[in-house]
Amino acid sequence: MDYLRKYAGRAPVVHMKDYIGSKGDGTPYGLIGQDKKSDAVQFEFRPVGYGCQDVKRVADAALKAGAEWLIVEQDEWYDRAPMELAKMSIDTLRGLEL
C-alpha cells in the first residue's frame, strides 16, 4: 500500500494475489524492506480474500493511486476447480465497498 501511494499515477494496473503461510526464510516482505515473519503454515496461494492480504486496503490504495484495473491471477489450489477459484476472487472484489 505504501508503494502504491508513493508511486501514485504510475501503476494503472495492479496485480493482486493472496496466500497463506511462508516461503523460504519466512519473510515474504523482505523485498520491500519490512521484517515481518509469517506463521509456520505451508505456503499456498489462495483466491483473493481467502488468504492473509488485506484486500480491501490494497484495492482502496490502488484505486486512490490511480489504478484503472485490478488484475487477479489465480494459481492452483488443489481442492477446488480453477473457475470456482476465479469466481471466489471476483465475488470478493465485487463485495468490497470502495
N, CA, C and O atoms as a GROMACS GRO file, in nm:
protein
  392
    1MET      N    1   0.082  -0.118   0.000
    1MET     CA    2   0.000   0.000   0.000
    1MET      C    3   0.087   0.125   0.000
    1MET      O    4   0.056   0.225  -0.065
    2ASP      N    5   0.198   0.117   0.075
    2ASP     CA    6   0.289   0.231   0.077
    2ASP      C    7   0.348   0.257  -0.061
    2ASP      O    8   0.361   0.372  -0.103
    3TYR      N    9   0.383   0.150  -0.133
    3TYR     CA   10   0.438   0.167  -0.267
    3TYR      C   11   0.335   0.223  -0.363
    3TYR      O   12   0.369   0.305  -0.449
    4LEU      N   13   0.211   0.182  -0.351
    4LEU     CA   14   0.106   0.236  -0.437
    4LEU      C   15   0.092   0.386  -0.413
    4LEU      O   16   0.079   0.465  -0.507
    5ARG      N   17   0.094   0.424  -0.286
    5ARG     CA   18   0.083   0.568  -0.254
    5ARG      C   19   0.208   0.643  -0.302
    5ARG      O   20   0.197   0.752  -0.358
    6LYS      N   21   0.324   0.584  -0.280
    6LYS     CA   22   0.449   0.650  -0.319
    6LYS      C   23   0.456   0.673  -0.470
    6LYS      O   24   0.504   0.777  -0.516
    7TYR      N   25   0.408   0.577  -0.546
    7TYR     CA   26   0.415   0.586  -0.692
    7TYR      C   27   0.279   0.611  -0.755
    7TYR      O   28   0.248   0.560  -0.862
    8ALA      N   29   0.198   0.691  -0.687
    8ALA     CA   30   0.064   0.724  -0.737
    8ALA      C   31   0.073   0.777  -0.880
    8ALA      O   32   0.161   0.856  -0.914
    9GLY      N   33  -0.020   0.731  -0.963
    9GLY     CA   34  -0.023   0.773  -1.102
    9GLY      C   35   0.068   0.693  -1.192
    9GLY      O   36   0.069   0.714  -1.314
   10ARG      N   37   0.144   0.600  -1.136
   10ARG     CA   38   0.239   0.523  -1.215
   10ARG      C   39   0.206   0.375  -1.220
   10ARG      O   40   0.285   0.295  -1.270
   11ALA      N   41   0.090   0.337  -1.167
   11ALA     CA   42   0.051   0.195  -1.165
   11ALA      C   43  -0.094   0.183  -1.210
   11ALA      O   44  -0.183   0.163  -1.127
   12PRO      N   45  -0.120   0.194  -1.340
   12PRO     CA   46  -0.258   0.184  -1.387
   12PRO      C   47  -0.316   0.043  -1.374
   12PRO      O   48  -0.438   0.026  -1.376
   13VAL      N   49  -0.229  -0.057  -1.360
   13VAL     CA   50  -0.271  -0.195  -1.343
   13VAL      C   51  -0.205  -0.249  -1.217
   13VAL      O   52  -0.084  -0.240  -1.201
   14VAL      N   53  -0.286  -0.306  -1.127
   14VAL     CA   54  -0.232  -0.364  -1.004
   14VAL      C   55  -0.266  -0.513  -1.002
   14VAL      O   56  -0.382  -0.552  -1.012
   15HIS      N   57  -0.162  -0.593  -0.988
   15HIS     CA   58  -0.172  -0.738  -0.987
   15HIS      C   59  -0.194  -0.783  -0.843
   15HIS      O   60  -0.111  -0.759  -0.756
   16MET      N   61  -0.308  -0.848  -0.819
   16MET     CA   62  -0.342  -0.891  -0.683
   16MET      C   63  -0.332  -1.042  -0.670
   16MET      O   64  -0.375  -1.116  -0.759
   17LYS      N   65  -0.275  -1.087  -0.559
   17LYS     CA   66  -0.268  -1.229  -0.524
   17LYS      C   67  -0.290  -1.241  -0.375
   17LYS      O   68  -0.272  -1.145  -0.300
   18ASP      N   69  -0.329  -1.357  -0.333
   18ASP     CA   70  -0.344  -1.382  -0.190
   18ASP      C   71  -0.281  -1.517  -0.159
   18ASP      O   72  -0.266  -1.602  -0.247
   19TYR      N   73  -0.244  -1.536  -0.034
   19TYR     CA   74  -0.174  -1.657   0.005
   19TYR      C   75  -0.185  -1.678   0.155
   19TYR      O   76  -0.229  -1.589   0.228
   20ILE      N   77  -0.144  -1.796   0.199
   20ILE     CA   78  -0.123  -1.823   0.341
   20ILE      C   79   0.017  -1.882   0.354
   20ILE      O   80   0.076  -1.928   0.256
   21GLY      N   81   0.068  -1.881   0.475
   21GLY     CA   82   0.197  -1.943   0.502
   21GLY      C   83   0.315  -1.860   0.459
   21GLY      O   84   0.304  -1.739   0.444
   22SER      N   85   0.428  -1.927   0.439
   22SER     CA   86   0.550  -1.857   0.405
   22SER      C   87   0.637  -1.943   0.315
   22SER      O   88   0.620  -2.065   0.308
   23LYS      N   89   0.728  -1.878   0.246
   23LYS     CA   90   0.825  -1.946   0.160
   23LYS      C   91   0.964  -1.915   0.214
   23LYS      O   92   0.985  -1.813   0.279
   24GLY      N   93   1.057  -2.002   0.187
   24GLY     CA   94   1.197  -1.974   0.220
   24GLY      C   95   1.219  -1.943   0.366
   24GLY      O   96   1.190  -2.026   0.452
   25ASP      N   97   1.271  -1.824   0.394
   25ASP     CA   98   1.307  -1.788   0.531
   25ASP      C   99   1.190  -1.732   0.611
   25ASP      O  100   1.209  -1.684   0.722
   26GLY      N  101   1.069  -1.737   0.555
   26GLY     CA  102   0.953  -1.690   0.630
   26GLY      C  103   0.934  -1.540   0.624
   26GLY      O  104   0.857  -1.486   0.704
   27THR      N  105   1.002  -1.470   0.533
   27THR     CA  106   0.990  -1.326   0.525
   27THR      C  107   0.941  -1.283   0.386
   27THR      O  108   1.021  -1.233   0.306
   28PRO      N  109   0.813  -1.301   0.356
   28PRO     CA  110   0.762  -1.260   0.223
   28PRO      C  111   0.769  -1.110   0.201
   28PRO      O  112   0.750  -1.064   0.089
   29TYR      N  113   0.797  -1.033   0.307
   29TYR     CA  114   0.804  -0.888   0.294
   29TYR      C  115   0.949  -0.840   0.276
   29TYR      O  116   0.973  -0.720   0.270
   30GLY      N  117   1.043  -0.931   0.267
   30GLY     CA  118   1.183  -0.895   0.258
   30GLY      C  119   1.216  -0.807   0.139
   30GLY      O  120   1.305  -0.722   0.147
   31LEU      N  121   1.146  -0.826   0.029
   31LEU     CA  122   1.173  -0.747  -0.091
   31LEU      C  123   1.140  -0.599  -0.073
   31LEU      O  124   1.194  -0.515  -0.144
   32ILE      N  125   1.051  -0.568   0.020
   32ILE     CA  126   1.015  -0.427   0.040
   32ILE      C  127   1.072  -0.373   0.171
   32ILE      O  128   1.030  -0.267   0.219
   33GLY      N  129   1.167  -0.446   0.229
   33GLY     CA  130   1.240  -0.394   0.344
   33GLY      C  131   1.169  -0.402   0.477
   33GLY      O  132   1.208  -0.335   0.572
   34GLN      N  133   1.064  -0.482   0.486
   34GLN     CA  134   0.996  -0.498   0.613
   34GLN      C  135   1.042  -0.629   0.676
   34GLN      O  136   1.075  -0.724   0.605
   35ASP      N  137   1.045  -0.634   0.805
   35ASP     CA  138   1.094  -0.751   0.876
   35ASP      C  139   0.980  -0.823   0.946
   35ASP      O  140   0.985  -0.847   1.066
   36LYS      N  141   0.876  -0.857   0.870
   36LYS     CA  142   0.764  -0.930   0.928
   36LYS      C  143   0.788  -1.078   0.909
   36LYS      O  144   0.836  -1.122   0.805
   37LYS      N  145   0.754  -1.155   1.009
   37LYS     CA  146   0.762  -1.300   0.999
   37LYS      C  147   0.619  -1.354   0.988
   37LYS      O  148   0.531  -1.312   1.062
   38SER      N  149   0.598  -1.447   0.895
   38SER     CA  150   0.467  -1.509   0.886
   38SER      C  151   0.468  -1.638   0.966
   38SER      O  152   0.573  -1.685   1.010
   39ASP      N  153   0.350  -1.695   0.985
   39ASP     CA  154   0.341  -1.817   1.064
   39ASP      C  155   0.406  -1.936   0.993
   39ASP      O  156   0.455  -1.922   0.881
   40ALA      N  157   0.406  -2.050   1.056
   40ALA     CA  158   0.476  -2.166   1.004
   40ALA      C  159   0.392  -2.251   0.910
   40ALA      O  160   0.432  -2.362   0.876
   41VAL      N  161   0.277  -2.203   0.868
   41VAL     CA  162   0.189  -2.277   0.778
   41VAL      C  163   0.257  -2.291   0.641
   41VAL      O  164   0.321  -2.196   0.594
   42GLN      N  165   0.243  -2.407   0.578
   42GLN     CA  166   0.297  -2.429   0.444
   42GLN      C  167   0.241  -2.323   0.348
   42GLN      O  168   0.123  -2.289   0.355
   43PHE      N  169   0.325  -2.272   0.260
   43PHE     CA  170   0.284  -2.168   0.166
   43PHE      C  171   0.185  -2.224   0.064
   43PHE      O  172   0.206  -2.331   0.007
   44GLU      N  173   0.076  -2.150   0.042
   44GLU     CA  174  -0.023  -2.184  -0.061
   44GLU      C  175  -0.085  -2.055  -0.112
   44GLU      O  176  -0.118  -1.966  -0.034
   45PHE      N  177  -0.102  -2.045  -0.244
   45PHE     CA  178  -0.180  -1.934  -0.299
   45PHE      C  179  -0.326  -1.962  -0.271
   45PHE      O  180  -0.368  -2.078  -0.264
   46ARG      N  181  -0.404  -1.857  -0.255
   46ARG     CA  182  -0.547  -1.867  -0.229
   46ARG      C  183  -0.621  -1.764  -0.314
   46ARG      O  184  -0.560  -1.670  -0.364
   47PRO      N  185  -0.752  -1.782  -0.331
   47PRO     CA  186  -0.828  -1.679  -0.400
   47PRO      C  187  -0.817  -1.547  -0.323
   47PRO      O  188  -0.798  -1.547  -0.201
   48VAL      N  189  -0.827  -1.437  -0.394
   48VAL     CA  190  -0.820  -1.306  -0.330
   48VAL      C  191  -0.930  -1.296  -0.224
   48VAL      O  192  -1.048  -1.319  -0.252
   49GLY      N  193  -0.889  -1.262  -0.103
   49GLY     CA  194  -0.983  -1.253   0.008
   49GLY      C  195  -0.985  -1.376   0.097
   49GLY      O  196  -1.054  -1.376   0.198
   50TYR      N  197  -0.911  -1.480   0.061
   50TYR     CA  198  -0.909  -1.605   0.136
   50TYR      C  199  -0.770  -1.635   0.193
   50TYR      O  200  -0.742  -1.748   0.233
   51GLY      N  201  -0.685  -1.536   0.195
   51GLY     CA  202  -0.550  -1.552   0.248
   51GLY      C  203  -0.523  -1.445   0.352
   51GLY      O  204  -0.613  -1.402   0.424
   52CYS      N  205  -0.399  -1.402   0.359
   52CYS     CA  206  -0.358  -1.307   0.463
   52CYS      C  207  -0.353  -1.162   0.416
   52CYS      O  208  -0.330  -1.073   0.498
   53GLN      N  209  -0.373  -1.136   0.288
   53GLN     CA  210  -0.367  -0.998   0.238
   53GLN      C  211  -0.491  -0.919   0.283
   53GLN      O  212  -0.601  -0.973   0.289
   54ASP      N  213  -0.471  -0.792   0.315
   54ASP     CA  214  -0.583  -0.704   0.346
   54ASP      C  215  -0.634  -0.648   0.214
   54ASP      O  216  -0.598  -0.537   0.174
   55VAL      N  217  -0.718  -0.725   0.148
   55VAL     CA  218  -0.762  -0.696   0.012
   55VAL      C  219  -0.831  -0.560   0.002
   55VAL      O  220  -0.806  -0.485  -0.092
   56LYS      N  221  -0.916  -0.529   0.096
   56LYS     CA  222  -0.986  -0.401   0.091
   56LYS      C  223  -0.889  -0.284   0.096
   56LYS      O  224  -0.902  -0.190   0.017
   57ARG      N  225  -0.792  -0.289   0.184
   57ARG     CA  226  -0.695  -0.179   0.195
   57ARG      C  227  -0.607  -0.170   0.071
   57ARG      O  228  -0.575  -0.060   0.025
   58VAL      N  229  -0.565  -0.286   0.016
   58VAL     CA  230  -0.482  -0.285  -0.104
   58VAL      C  231  -0.561  -0.228  -0.222
   58VAL      O  232  -0.511  -0.143  -0.295
   59ALA      N  233  -0.684  -0.275  -0.240
   59ALA     CA  234  -0.767  -0.226  -0.351
   59ALA      C  235  -0.796  -0.077  -0.336
   59ALA      O  236  -0.791  -0.003  -0.433
   60ASP      N  237  -0.825  -0.034  -0.215
   60ASP     CA  238  -0.852   0.107  -0.190
   60ASP      C  239  -0.728   0.192  -0.222
   60ASP      O  240  -0.739   0.296  -0.287
   61ALA      N  241  -0.612   0.148  -0.176
   61ALA     CA  242  -0.488   0.221  -0.204
   61ALA      C  243  -0.460   0.225  -0.354
   61ALA      O  244  -0.418   0.328  -0.407
   62ALA      N  245  -0.484   0.113  -0.422
   62ALA     CA  246  -0.462   0.107  -0.566
   62ALA      C  247  -0.551   0.207  -0.640
   62ALA      O  248  -0.504   0.281  -0.726
   63LEU      N  249  -0.678   0.208  -0.607
   63LEU     CA  250  -0.772   0.300  -0.675
   63LEU      C  251  -0.739   0.445  -0.644
   63LEU      O  252  -0.744   0.530  -0.732
   64LYS      N  253  -0.706   0.474  -0.518
   64LYS     CA  254  -0.669   0.611  -0.481
   64LYS      C  255  -0.541   0.656  -0.549
   64LYS      O  256  -0.520   0.775  -0.571
   65ALA      N  257  -0.454   0.560  -0.583
   65ALA     CA  258  -0.328   0.592  -0.650
   65ALA      C  259  -0.344   0.598  -0.802
   65ALA      O  260  -0.247   0.621  -0.874
   66GLY      N  261  -0.466   0.579  -0.849
   66GLY     CA  262  -0.493   0.593  -0.992
   66GLY      C  263  -0.501   0.466  -1.072
   66GLY      O  264  -0.504   0.471  -1.195
   67ALA      N  265  -0.504   0.351  -1.007
   67ALA     CA  266  -0.516   0.224  -1.081
   67ALA      C  267  -0.650   0.221  -1.154
   67ALA      O  268  -0.754   0.258  -1.100
   68GLU      N  269  -0.646   0.175  -1.277
   68GLU     CA  270  -0.766   0.159  -1.358
   68GLU      C  271  -0.814   0.014  -1.358
   68GLU      O  272  -0.931  -0.014  -1.382
   69TRP      N  273  -0.721  -0.078  -1.332
   69TRP     CA  274  -0.752  -0.220  -1.336
   69TRP      C  275  -0.690  -0.290  -1.216
   69TRP      O  276  -0.577  -0.262  -1.179
   70LEU      N  277  -0.765  -0.382  -1.156
   70LEU     CA  278  -0.713  -0.475  -1.056
   70LEU      C  279  -0.715  -0.612  -1.122
   70LEU      O  280  -0.822  -0.664  -1.155
   71ILE      N  281  -0.600  -0.670  -1.140
   71ILE     CA  282  -0.586  -0.798  -1.208
   71ILE      C  283  -0.566  -0.907  -1.104
   71ILE      O  284  -0.480  -0.895  -1.016
   72VAL      N  285  -0.644  -1.013  -1.115
   72VAL     CA  286  -0.631  -1.127  -1.025
   72VAL      C  287  -0.570  -1.243  -1.101
   72VAL      O  288  -0.621  -1.284  -1.206
   73GLU      N  289  -0.462  -1.296  -1.049
   73GLU     CA  290  -0.402  -1.419  -1.103
   73GLU      C  291  -0.428  -1.529  -1.002
   73GLU      O  292  -0.392  -1.517  -0.885
   74GLN      N  293  -0.491  -1.635  -1.046
   74GLN     CA  294  -0.520  -1.744  -0.954
   74GLN      C  295  -0.434  -1.866  -0.985
   74GLN      O  296  -0.448  -1.928  -1.090
   75ASP      N  297  -0.346  -1.897  -0.895
   75ASP     CA  298  -0.268  -2.019  -0.904
   75ASP      C  299  -0.353  -2.134  -0.852
   75ASP      O  300  -0.459  -2.112  -0.792
   76GLU      N  301  -0.308  -2.256  -0.874
   76GLU     CA  302  -0.385  -2.372  -0.830
   76GLU      C  303  -0.402  -2.376  -0.680
   76GLU      O  304  -0.312  -2.343  -0.603
   77TRP      N  305  -0.519  -2.418  -0.641
   77TRP     CA  306  -0.549  -2.452  -0.502
   77TRP      C  307  -0.614  -2.588  -0.514
   77TRP      O  308  -0.723  -2.598  -0.571
   78TYR      N  309  -0.554  -2.689  -0.466
   78TYR     CA  310  -0.577  -2.825  -0.509
   78TYR      C  311  -0.715  -2.884  -0.481
   78TYR      O  312  -0.751  -2.984  -0.543
   79ASP      N  313  -0.792  -2.828  -0.391
   79ASP     CA  314  -0.921  -2.889  -0.362
   79ASP      C  315  -1.039  -2.818  -0.430
   79ASP      O  316  -1.154  -2.847  -0.398
   80ARG      N  317  -1.012  -2.726  -0.523
   80ARG     CA  318  -1.119  -2.654  -0.592
   80ARG      C  319  -1.087  -2.640  -0.740
   80ARG      O  320  -0.970  -2.639  -0.780
   81ALA      N  321  -1.192  -2.630  -0.822
   81ALA     CA  322  -1.175  -2.612  -0.966
   81ALA      C  323  -1.130  -2.469  -0.996
   81ALA      O  324  -1.171  -2.377  -0.925
   82PRO      N  325  -1.047  -2.447  -1.098
   82PRO     CA  326  -0.996  -2.314  -1.129
   82PRO      C  327  -1.105  -2.208  -1.148
   82PRO      O  328  -1.090  -2.095  -1.101
   83MET      N  329  -1.212  -2.241  -1.216
   83MET     CA  330  -1.317  -2.141  -1.239
   83MET      C  331  -1.391  -2.107  -1.109
   83MET      O  332  -1.438  -1.995  -1.092
   84GLU      N  333  -1.401  -2.202  -1.019
   84GLU     CA  334  -1.461  -2.174  -0.888
   84GLU      C  335  -1.372  -2.078  -0.810
   84GLU      O  336  -1.422  -1.986  -0.745
   85LEU      N  337  -1.241  -2.098  -0.818
   85LEU     CA  338  -1.146  -2.009  -0.751
   85LEU      C  339  -1.154  -1.868  -0.809
   85LEU      O  340  -1.152  -1.770  -0.734
   86ALA      N  341  -1.162  -1.858  -0.941
   86ALA     CA  342  -1.173  -1.726  -1.005
   86ALA      C  343  -1.300  -1.656  -0.959
   86ALA      O  344  -1.298  -1.536  -0.931
   87LYS      N  345  -1.410  -1.730  -0.950
   87LYS     CA  346  -1.536  -1.671  -0.904
   87LYS      C  347  -1.524  -1.622  -0.760
   87LYS      O  348  -1.578  -1.517  -0.724
   88MET      N  349  -1.455  -1.699  -0.676
   88MET     CA  350  -1.437  -1.657  -0.537
   88MET      C  351  -1.364  -1.523  -0.530
   88MET      O  352  -1.402  -1.435  -0.453
   89SER      N  353  -1.258  -1.507  -0.611
   89SER     CA  354  -1.185  -1.380  -0.613
   89SER      C  355  -1.272  -1.267  -0.665
   89SER      O  356  -1.274  -1.158  -0.607
   90ILE      N  357  -1.345  -1.291  -0.773
   90ILE     CA  358  -1.434  -1.189  -0.830
   90ILE      C  359  -1.539  -1.149  -0.728
   90ILE      O  360  -1.565  -1.030  -0.709
   91ASP      N  361  -1.599  -1.246  -0.662
   91ASP     CA  362  -1.701  -1.215  -0.560
   91ASP      C  363  -1.644  -1.131  -0.448
   91ASP      O  364  -1.711  -1.040  -0.398
   92THR      N  365  -1.521  -1.160  -0.407
   92THR     CA  366  -1.456  -1.080  -0.303
   92THR      C  367  -1.443  -0.935  -0.349
   92THR      O  368  -1.480  -0.843  -0.276
   93LEU      N  369  -1.389  -0.915  -0.469
   93LEU     CA  370  -1.368  -0.778  -0.518
   93LEU      C  371  -1.500  -0.705  -0.537
   93LEU      O  372  -1.511  -0.587  -0.505
   94ARG      N  373  -1.600  -0.774  -0.588
   94ARG     CA  374  -1.732  -0.711  -0.606
   94ARG      C  375  -1.797  -0.672  -0.474
   94ARG      O  376  -1.874  -0.576  -0.467
   95GLY      N  377  -1.765  -0.746  -0.368
   95GLY     CA  378  -1.824  -0.720  -0.237
   95GLY      C  379  -1.757  -0.608  -0.159
   95GLY      O  380  -1.807  -0.567  -0.054
   96LEU      N  381  -1.646  -0.558  -0.209
   96LEU     CA  382  -1.576  -0.451  -0.138
   96LEU      C  383  -1.652  -0.319  -0.154
   96LEU      O  384  -1.699  -0.287  -0.263
   97GLU      N  385  -1.662  -0.245  -0.048
   97GLU     CA  386  -1.722  -0.112  -0.054
   97GLU      C  387  -1.609  -0.011  -0.062
   97GLU      O  388  -1.554   0.031   0.040
   98LEU      N  389  -1.576   0.028  -0.184
   98LEU     CA  390  -1.464   0.121  -0.203
   98LEU      C  391  -1.512   0.258  -0.240
   98LEU      O  392  -1.431   0.349  -0.261
   0.00000   0.00000   0.00000
